[in-house]
Amino acid sequence: MSNFCVIGSGISGATIANLLSKKNSVDLFDKARGPGGRASFKRLDETKGFDHGTQYISPKTLAFKRFLEKLIKKKVLKNWRGKHLFLNKSKKEIKNHKKIIGRKGNNDISKYLLKNIKCNYFHELKKIDYKQKKWFLTFSNGEKKIYNKLILTCPFEQLNKLSKKFIKNSFIKSRVKMDANITVMIVIKKTKSNISSYFFDDQILGWAAKENSKKRFKSNFDLWTLQSTYNWANKKINKNKENKDLNSQLLINHFFKLTGIKKTKVLHSLNHGWKYSSNSNPLKMKSFWDPSINLGVCADWFVGPRLEAGWLSANDLYKKIIK
């Protein structure tokens, strides 16, 4: 029996699993088919794909900047160069804003951190119970596991359903409202556009990124990732599966209109809804650890909406565990 169980392979789960594995045995479980969480990479084929969650990383803290610099030297990450248009007049553009991406996909950080961890994918956690000083886990496929220590890195609403009866800290009663996002990935004929990304001033379409500009693959077609605004997605997310064609077409129409790219046939389209994309209102704590029952929680929503927030939360939790 492994000492620690970590739920989630996003930046928080991958970071805490990596830190703990230096002196402990660790198993990790995730409901997805691979690592990355909201930094997942959606494959079109063996060589091409889309960053359909986190678009890029831009460090704010010195500690995270140094961490990323190490991964750049190890050729895990690289700078995303190109022409990036900031069109949103309601928000202030950060000058000399570095955009760091994975060399193969933005889940490269999780892959790197988890390379020596036993990972179990297609495992959705449905129920947890604590008895006889051990954690009993039940997964949607019927599997049951027992661990001494448990780390949860899931979105707040899922955490609440799983563990509110075990967590005595007041943060579990917080009103954490995570924003949604609807992402559409399209393949179109080659265009003359030399723009790598757009940050729009629009109520529906917030962002568009040309995947070809990340120079991970060569293609005779253009691959674009389109992401909605939070406000629009919050209204549409609950019925996105049944209305995915309508929602996708609306985002695509806005894309052609706002970019000025000549409207052409969409050769391939994928729609992905992120119901729990991010939390813009950080809590007063960065993570949670209860040594009396060996239960820990870390996630980006403790700290803020950026991927960096998940890394900061995981490092904060690690310090509490080893204290």
C-alpha positions as CSV (number, residue, x, y, z in Angstrom):
1,M,0.0,0.0,0.0
2,S,1.4,3.4,-1.0
3,N,1.8,6.1,1.6
4,F,0.1,8.9,-0.3
5,C,-2.7,9.0,-2.8
6,V,-3.0,12.2,-5.0
7,I,-6.2,12.9,-7.0
8,G,-5.7,14.9,-10.1
9,S,-2.8,15.3,-12.6
10,G,-3.0,19.0,-13.3
11,I,-0.3,21.4,-12.1
12,S,-1.3,21.1,-8.5
13,G,-1.5,17.3,-8.4
14,A,1.6,16.8,-10.5
15,T,3.6,19.2,-8.3
16,I,2.5,17.8,-4.9
17,A,3.0,14.2,-6.2
18,N,6.5,15.1,-7.4
19,L,7.5,16.8,-4.1
20,L,6.1,14.0,-1.9
21,S,7.7,11.2,-4.0
22,K,11.2,12.3,-2.9
23,K,10.6,10.6,0.5
24,N,7.3,8.7,0.1
25,S,5.6,6.2,-2.1
26,V,2.9,8.0,-4.2
27,D,0.0,6.8,-6.4
28,L,-1.9,9.3,-8.6
29,F,-5.4,8.9,-10.0
30,D,-7.2,11.1,-12.7
31,K,-10.5,10.7,-14.5
32,A,-8.9,11.9,-17.8
33,R,-7.1,9.8,-20.3
34,G,-3.8,11.6,-19.6
35,P,-2.0,14.2,-17.5
36,G,-2.4,18.0,-17.5
37,G,-5.9,18.8,-16.1
38,R,-6.8,22.2,-17.5
39,A,-3.5,22.3,-19.3
40,S,-4.4,19.3,-21.4
41,F,-3.4,18.8,-25.0
42,K,-6.1,17.6,-27.4
43,R,-4.6,15.6,-30.2
44,L,-5.9,15.8,-33.8
45,D,-3.5,13.1,-34.9
46,E,-0.1,11.7,-33.8
47,T,1.8,15.0,-34.5
48,K,-0.8,17.8,-34.3
49,G,-3.1,19.1,-31.7
50,F,-4.5,21.9,-29.6
51,D,-3.8,23.5,-26.2
52,H,-7.5,23.6,-25.4
53,G,-7.2,24.7,-21.8
54,T,-4.2,26.7,-20.6
55,Q,-2.9,28.7,-23.5
56,Y,0.5,29.8,-22.2
57,I,2.3,30.4,-18.9
58,S,3.6,33.9,-17.8
59,P,5.2,33.8,-14.4
60,K,4.5,36.5,-11.8
61,T,6.5,35.2,-8.8
62,L,10.2,34.8,-8.7
63,A,10.0,31.2,-7.4
64,F,7.8,30.1,-10.3
65,K,9.9,32.0,-12.8
66,R,13.0,30.1,-11.6
67,F,11.1,26.8,-11.9
68,L,10.1,27.6,-15.5
69,E,13.6,28.6,-16.4
70,K,14.9,25.2,-15.2
71,L,12.4,23.5,-17.5
72,I,13.3,25.7,-20.4
73,K,17.0,24.7,-19.9
74,K,15.9,21.0,-19.8
75,K,14.0,21.6,-23.1
76,V,10.6,20.8,-21.6
77,L,9.3,24.3,-22.2
78,K,10.1,27.1,-24.6
79,N,9.1,30.7,-25.4
80,W,6.1,31.3,-27.7
81,R,7.3,34.0,-30.1
82,G,5.2,35.6,-32.8
83,K,2.8,38.5,-33.2
84,H,0.2,38.6,-30.4
85,L,-2.6,41.2,-30.7
86,F,-4.1,42.6,-27.5
87,L,-7.4,44.1,-28.5
88,N,-9.2,44.2,-25.2
89,K,-9.5,47.9,-24.3
90,S,-11.2,47.1,-20.9
91,K,-8.0,45.4,-19.6
92,K,-4.5,46.6,-19.3
93,E,-1.9,44.9,-21.4
94,I,1.3,43.8,-19.6
95,K,4.3,45.0,-21.5
96,N,7.1,42.5,-22.4
97,H,4.6,39.8,-21.4
98,K,6.5,36.5,-21.9
99,K,4.4,33.5,-23.2
100,I,6.0,30.2,-22.2
101,I,4.6,26.9,-23.6
102,G,5.4,23.2,-23.6
103,R,7.6,22.0,-26.5
104,K,5.0,19.3,-27.4
105,G,1.9,20.5,-25.5
106,N,1.1,22.6,-22.4
107,N,0.7,19.4,-20.4
108,D,4.5,18.9,-20.7
109,I,5.0,20.3,-17.1
110,S,2.7,17.6,-15.7
111,K,4.3,14.9,-17.8
112,Y,7.7,16.0,-16.6
113,L,6.8,16.1,-12.9
114,L,5.0,12.7,-13.1
115,K,7.5,10.7,-15.1
116,N,8.5,8.6,-12.0
117,I,5.0,8.5,-10.4
118,K,2.6,5.6,-10.7
119,C,-0.3,7.2,-12.5
120,N,-3.8,5.7,-13.0
121,Y,-5.9,7.4,-15.6
122,F,-9.6,6.8,-16.5
123,H,-10.2,6.7,-12.7
124,E,-12.9,9.1,-11.5
125,L,-13.2,9.3,-7.8
126,K,-16.8,9.0,-6.6
127,K,-16.6,8.5,-2.9
128,I,-14.2,8.7,0.0
129,D,-14.5,7.5,3.6
130,Y,-12.2,7.7,6.6
131,K,-12.1,4.9,9.2
132,Q,-9.5,3.0,11.2
133,K,-7.1,5.9,10.4
134,K,-7.1,5.1,6.7
135,W,-8.8,6.5,3.6
136,F,-11.1,4.3,1.6
137,L,-11.6,5.4,-2.0
138,T,-14.3,4.2,-4.4
139,F,-13.9,4.9,-8.2
140,S,-16.6,5.0,-10.9
141,N,-15.3,1.8,-12.4
142,G,-16.0,0.0,-9.2
143,E,-12.4,-0.2,-8.0
144,K,-11.7,0.4,-4.3
145,K,-8.4,1.5,-2.8
146,I,-7.0,2.2,0.7
147,Y,-4.4,4.8,1.6
148,N,-2.8,6.3,4.7
149,K,-2.8,9.8,3.4
150,L,-5.0,11.6,0.8
151,I,-4.4,14.7,-1.3
152,L,-7.3,16.2,-3.3
153,T,-6.7,18.7,-6.1
154,C,-10.1,18.8,-7.7
155,P,-12.3,21.9,-8.4
156,F,-14.1,23.4,-5.4
157,E,-17.6,22.0,-6.1
158,Q,-16.3,18.5,-6.5
159,L,-14.2,18.8,-3.4
160,N,-17.2,20.0,-1.4
161,K,-19.3,17.0,-2.5
162,L,-16.5,14.5,-1.7
163,S,-15.1,15.8,1.6
164,K,-17.2,18.5,3.3
165,K,-18.0,16.1,6.2
166,F,-14.3,15.5,6.8
167,I,-13.0,19.1,6.6
168,K,-13.6,21.2,9.7
169,N,-11.9,24.3,8.4
170,S,-14.2,27.2,7.5
171,F,-12.8,27.5,3.9
172,I,-15.1,24.5,2.9
173,K,-18.1,26.8,3.5
174,S,-16.7,29.6,1.2
175,R,-18.7,30.7,-1.7
176,V,-16.2,29.8,-4.4
177,K,-17.8,30.4,-7.8
178,M,-15.6,28.9,-10.5
179,D,-16.0,30.4,-14.0
180,A,-16.7,28.3,-17.0
181,N,-15.1,28.3,-20.4
182,I,-16.1,26.9,-23.8
183,T,-13.3,26.0,-26.2
184,V,-13.7,25.3,-29.9
185,M,-10.8,23.8,-31.9
186,I,-11.0,24.2,-35.7
187,V,-9.0,23.2,-38.8
188,I,-9.2,25.5,-41.8
189,K,-7.4,26.0,-45.1
190,K,-4.1,27.9,-44.9
191,T,-4.5,31.6,-44.7
192,K,-2.1,34.5,-45.1
193,S,-2.5,35.6,-41.5
194,N,0.8,36.0,-39.6
195,I,-0.9,36.5,-36.2
196,S,-0.1,34.0,-33.4
197,S,-2.9,35.0,-31.0
198,Y,-5.7,37.5,-30.4
199,F,-7.0,38.8,-27.1
200,F,-10.4,40.2,-28.1
201,D,-12.6,43.0,-26.8
202,D,-15.8,41.0,-27.3
203,Q,-18.6,39.7,-25.1
204,I,-18.6,36.2,-26.5
205,L,-15.1,35.3,-27.9
206,G,-12.2,36.1,-25.6
207,W,-9.2,34.5,-27.2
208,A,-7.9,32.8,-30.3
209,A,-4.5,31.1,-30.8
210,K,-3.0,29.8,-34.0
211,E,-1.5,26.4,-33.0
212,N,0.8,26.3,-36.0
213,S,2.7,29.4,-34.6
214,K,3.9,27.3,-31.7
215,K,6.1,25.5,-34.1
216,R,5.5,22.0,-32.8
217,F,4.3,20.6,-36.1
218,K,4.0,21.2,-39.8
219,S,0.7,21.2,-41.5
220,N,-1.0,22.1,-44.8
221,F,-3.9,23.5,-42.8
222,D,-4.3,26.1,-40.0
223,L,-5.3,25.0,-36.5
224,W,-6.9,27.5,-34.3
225,T,-8.1,27.3,-30.7
226,L,-11.0,29.6,-29.8
227,Q,-11.9,30.3,-26.2
228,S,-15.1,32.1,-25.0
229,T,-15.3,34.7,-22.4
230,Y,-16.1,33.6,-18.9
231,N,-19.4,35.6,-18.7
232,W,-20.8,34.0,-21.8
233,A,-19.7,30.5,-20.9
234,N,-21.2,30.8,-17.4
235,K,-24.6,31.2,-19.1
236,K,-24.1,28.4,-21.7
237,I,-22.1,25.7,-20.0
238,N,-24.8,23.7,-18.4
239,K,-26.4,23.0,-21.9
240,N,-23.2,23.1,-23.9
241,K,-23.3,19.4,-24.7
242,E,-26.7,19.5,-26.2
243,N,-26.1,22.9,-27.9
244,K,-22.4,22.3,-28.9
245,D,-23.0,22.8,-32.6
246,L,-24.8,26.1,-32.1
247,N,-22.3,27.4,-29.5
248,S,-19.4,26.3,-31.7
249,Q,-20.8,28.0,-34.8
250,L,-21.3,31.2,-32.8
251,L,-17.7,31.3,-31.7
252,I,-16.4,30.5,-35.2
253,N,-18.5,33.3,-36.7
254,H,-17.1,35.7,-34.2
255,F,-13.6,34.5,-35.0
256,F,-13.9,35.3,-38.7
257,K,-15.6,38.6,-38.1
258,L,-13.2,39.9,-35.4
259,T,-10.0,38.7,-37.1
260,G,-10.9,39.8,-40.6
261,I,-9.8,36.4,-41.9
262,K,-11.8,35.4,-45.0
263,K,-14.5,33.0,-44.0
264,T,-13.7,29.6,-45.2
265,K,-15.0,26.0,-44.7
266,V,-14.2,24.6,-41.3
267,L,-12.7,21.2,-42.1
268,H,-12.7,19.9,-38.6
269,S,-14.3,21.2,-35.3
270,L,-14.2,20.1,-31.7
271,N,-16.0,21.6,-28.7
272,H,-14.9,21.2,-25.1
273,G,-16.7,22.8,-22.2
274,W,-14.7,23.6,-19.0
275,K,-17.4,23.9,-16.3
276,Y,-14.8,24.7,-13.6
277,S,-12.2,26.7,-15.5
278,S,-10.9,29.1,-12.9
279,N,-11.5,31.2,-9.8
280,S,-10.7,34.9,-10.0
281,N,-11.3,35.5,-6.2
282,P,-8.5,34.0,-4.2
283,L,-9.1,32.7,-0.7
284,K,-7.3,33.8,2.4
285,M,-5.3,30.5,2.5
286,K,-3.1,28.8,-0.2
287,S,-3.8,25.2,0.8
288,F,-5.3,22.9,3.5
289,W,-3.7,20.2,5.6
290,D,-5.2,18.3,8.5
291,P,-2.5,16.1,10.1
292,S,-5.1,14.5,12.4
293,I,-6.7,12.6,9.5
294,N,-3.9,13.1,6.9
295,L,-6.0,14.9,4.4
296,G,-4.7,17.7,2.2
297,V,-6.1,20.0,-0.5
298,C,-4.3,22.1,-3.0
299,A,-5.6,23.7,-6.2
300,D,-5.3,26.9,-8.2
301,W,-8.6,28.2,-7.0
302,F,-7.1,28.8,-3.5
303,V,-4.7,31.4,-5.0
304,G,-6.2,32.7,-8.4
305,P,-7.1,31.9,-12.0
306,R,-3.6,31.3,-13.4
307,L,-1.8,28.0,-13.8
308,E,0.9,29.4,-11.5
309,A,-1.6,29.5,-8.7
310,G,-1.8,25.7,-8.7
311,W,1.9,25.4,-8.4
312,L,2.0,27.9,-5.5
313,S,-0.8,26.1,-3.7
314,A,1.0,22.7,-4.1
315,N,4.3,24.1,-2.7
316,D,2.4,25.6,0.2
317,L,0.8,22.3,1.0
318,Y,4.1,20.5,0.9
319,K,5.6,22.9,3.4
320,K,2.6,22.2,5.8
321,I,3.0,18.4,5.4
322,I,6.7,18.3,6.2
323,K,6.5,20.9,9.0
